[in-house]
Amino acid sequence: MKIINFIAISVATAALASFQLVKTDLNTKPNNTYKLDKANSILGWKGGKSDAYFHTGTVKFSEGSVIMNKSAISSGKFTVDLGSIAVVDANLPKEKQEGLAKHLMTEDFFNVAKFATSTVTIGEYKDGKLATTISLLGVEVKKDIPVEIIASKGTITIKGKFDVDFSAAKIPGTQPIDGEKEFISPNFSFDLNLVMKG
């Protein structure tokens, strides 16, 4: 009888140990990486001299990923292809849209020949804002941007509308010109739709 009881206790102890091990494994899963869905990710932009004089367009992400720690984003990094700058002003004919896009890629603005990409690094998401560092023309600009993060099965979407002041980057085309009262603002508006797949 003692032998039977010993066996029963041993089996119960092993089962409990096994259960605890499984629970521990669940709680210490390695971080999950979600990679950029290029086809469904886009960054809309708006920039100009004033609310009455501005242009709108898009630019694409070329690569990127985020690391999820349980249910929260712990870090992420993305590359914006500045060679993909497009102008979408509805009041401009196609040839002028294309001409303006090419002009934005020159040394007058983003100097794509030298700075082909812009890097975006993200960190903590807190109180509806995502800690973000944007490297543009070799200068880092930091801002906590308001976004909504939507997580579903195998997909994470980051959406938001926000402004970023790039004064520190000294984009040539946004610098004041002597004698002119108006100049292109270094403050750009963005409409972000970033999709990642796990």
Legacy VTK file of the C-alpha trace (Angstrom):
# vtk DataFile Version 3.0
C-alpha trace
ASCII
DATASET POLYDATA
POINTS 198 float
0.000 0.000 0.000
2.871 2.353 0.887
4.443 1.631 -2.504
1.169 2.516 -4.286
0.871 5.751 -2.287
4.499 6.653 -3.075
3.913 6.051 -6.790
0.719 8.152 -6.709
2.479 11.038 -4.926
5.403 10.854 -7.377
3.074 10.994 -10.406
1.155 13.934 -8.921
4.392 15.814 -8.174
5.707 15.215 -11.712
2.429 16.393 -13.212
2.502 19.592 -11.145
6.120 20.248 -12.119
5.223 19.748 -15.761
2.296 22.184 -15.492
4.491 24.829 -13.865
7.109 24.416 -16.590
4.495 24.966 -19.319
3.200 28.094 -17.574
6.732 29.423 -17.227
7.405 28.810 -20.911
4.258 30.735 -21.809
5.306 33.688 -19.689
8.862 33.807 -21.019
8.223 33.448 -24.723
10.926 35.012 -26.887
9.987 38.365 -28.394
7.875 38.168 -31.533
9.033 40.032 -34.638
6.542 41.530 -37.073
7.872 42.524 -40.473
6.780 45.334 -42.761
3.961 44.686 -45.221
5.278 46.946 -47.984
2.227 46.619 -50.215
-0.147 47.950 -47.570
2.058 50.527 -45.825
2.186 54.177 -46.883
3.073 57.579 -45.455
1.104 60.551 -46.710
2.656 64.019 -46.391
1.625 67.654 -46.659
3.957 70.632 -46.810
4.025 74.195 -48.046
4.174 77.888 -47.239
0.785 78.204 -45.568
-2.651 76.638 -45.126
-3.574 78.151 -48.479
-0.410 77.208 -50.378
0.760 73.626 -49.962
1.401 70.320 -51.734
0.452 66.783 -50.794
2.008 63.442 -51.604
3.161 60.055 -50.456
6.392 58.233 -49.709
6.952 54.508 -49.235
8.660 52.325 -46.655
11.268 49.933 -48.078
11.833 47.733 -45.028
11.241 47.505 -41.316
10.028 45.515 -38.344
8.794 45.797 -34.764
9.475 43.572 -31.792
6.519 42.738 -29.571
7.120 41.876 -25.913
3.928 40.063 -24.950
1.198 42.530 -26.006
3.319 45.699 -26.226
5.754 47.111 -28.782
9.232 47.160 -27.278
11.134 48.524 -30.287
11.080 48.942 -34.039
12.992 50.333 -36.991
11.891 51.341 -40.490
13.490 52.678 -43.638
11.724 55.286 -45.765
12.686 55.288 -49.449
13.061 58.987 -50.310
13.385 58.038 -53.959
9.705 57.059 -53.828
8.479 60.596 -53.079
5.335 61.266 -55.081
3.122 64.347 -55.427
-0.628 63.759 -55.577
-2.085 67.282 -55.734
-5.463 66.916 -57.432
-5.147 70.346 -59.092
-1.837 69.556 -60.808
-1.516 67.703 -64.119
0.549 64.518 -64.026
3.644 66.039 -65.639
3.763 68.821 -63.015
3.273 66.305 -60.217
6.221 64.302 -61.512
8.318 67.449 -62.016
7.716 68.626 -58.469
8.523 65.164 -57.061
11.858 65.182 -58.916
12.572 68.687 -57.602
11.980 67.507 -54.014
14.625 64.828 -54.557
17.319 67.340 -55.554
19.804 69.200 -53.345
17.187 71.937 -52.985
15.284 69.688 -50.587
16.052 66.077 -49.622
19.201 65.432 -51.685
18.283 61.828 -52.469
21.566 61.307 -54.333
23.351 61.630 -50.972
20.579 60.672 -48.538
18.605 57.958 -50.295
16.691 56.947 -47.188
15.347 58.210 -43.899
15.452 55.952 -40.847
12.614 55.842 -38.333
13.217 54.230 -34.945
10.374 53.657 -32.495
10.344 52.862 -28.797
7.827 52.986 -25.968
4.119 53.464 -26.617
2.606 55.398 -23.732
-0.587 57.426 -23.275
-1.452 57.072 -26.950
1.910 58.337 -28.172
4.815 56.456 -29.737
8.381 57.549 -28.975
9.901 58.177 -32.404
13.287 59.242 -33.755
13.530 60.252 -37.413
16.914 60.554 -39.098
16.683 62.979 -42.036
19.641 64.482 -43.926
21.885 62.987 -41.259
20.080 64.776 -38.403
17.976 63.059 -35.736
14.584 64.554 -34.888
12.726 63.162 -31.860
8.988 63.330 -31.279
6.301 61.404 -29.441
3.695 60.950 -32.145
-0.009 60.265 -31.483
-0.985 56.970 -33.104
-3.443 54.140 -32.755
-2.007 50.622 -32.615
-4.354 47.867 -33.766
-3.391 44.234 -33.193
-5.242 41.312 -34.746
-4.238 37.757 -35.609
-0.776 37.961 -37.143
-1.091 41.666 -38.006
-0.180 44.943 -36.312
-1.303 48.265 -37.770
-0.029 51.660 -36.630
-2.166 54.589 -37.799
-2.035 58.266 -37.017
-2.027 61.882 -38.197
0.642 64.179 -36.802
3.063 67.035 -37.516
6.854 66.963 -37.314
9.058 70.059 -37.196
12.259 69.418 -39.170
13.884 72.778 -38.388
16.912 70.964 -36.934
17.521 69.144 -40.224
17.803 72.475 -42.079
16.200 71.219 -45.274
17.551 73.694 -47.866
14.185 74.480 -49.447
12.694 75.377 -46.071
15.289 78.000 -45.154
14.174 81.670 -45.170
15.372 83.738 -48.115
16.385 87.371 -47.580
13.725 89.749 -48.814
10.950 87.147 -48.966
8.167 87.150 -46.384
6.974 83.619 -47.156
8.988 80.425 -47.299
8.251 76.712 -47.177
7.687 75.652 -43.590
9.962 72.989 -42.060
6.848 71.680 -40.307
5.313 68.788 -42.278
2.023 66.981 -41.677
1.834 63.203 -42.024
-0.837 60.539 -42.373
0.635 57.181 -41.382
-0.661 53.721 -42.230
1.948 51.151 -41.258
1.115 47.435 -41.513
3.240 44.561 -40.189
2.816 40.809 -40.384
3.923 38.276 -37.796
LINES 1 199
198 0 1 2 3 4 5 6 7 8 9 10 11 12 13 14 15 16 17 18 19 20 21 22 23 24 25 26 27 28 29 30 31 32 33 34 35 36 37 38 39 40 41 42 43 44 45 46 47 48 49 50 51 52 53 54 55 56 57 58 59 60 61 62 63 64 65 66 67 68 69 70 71 72 73 74 75 76 77 78 79 80 81 82 83 84 85 86 87 88 89 90 91 92 93 94 95 96 97 98 99 100 101 102 103 104 105 106 107 108 109 110 111 112 113 114 115 116 117 118 119 120 121 122 123 124 125 126 127 128 129 130 131 132 133 134 135 136 137 138 139 140 141 142 143 144 145 146 147 148 149 150 151 152 153 154 155 156 157 158 159 160 161 162 163 164 165 166 167 168 169 170 171 172 173 174 175 176 177 178 179 180 181 182 183 184 185 186 187 188 189 190 191 192 193 194 195 196 197
